[in-house]
Amino acid sequence: MIVVGIVAVCVVLAVLAFFIPKLSRHPERGTQRTLGLGSRAGSKAPGPLGRLFSKPFRSSSKAVGRSGSAGRRARRHMPF
């Protein structure tokens, strides 16, 4: 269920970044900050479990950043 939520956030951010590039940075940073909190909380687990629990949050944060930058990059290449 969380995977579907992350995919939906990435799609919304990509569309927002394409149509309104400057206003898309605030929601992107907020989402990354929230995922960073989850990553830090997961990394508090002892030993290898800490890396295992924080990894989904780190990869989700990277995906959010990539989708926002891809939307802005696509907007830059448009002829209008």
Secondary structure, DSSP 8 states (H G I E B T S, - for coil): -HHHHHHHHHHHHHHHHHH-TGGGHHHHHHHHHHHHHHHHHHTTSSTHHHHHHHHHHHHHHHHHHHHHHHHHHHHHTS--
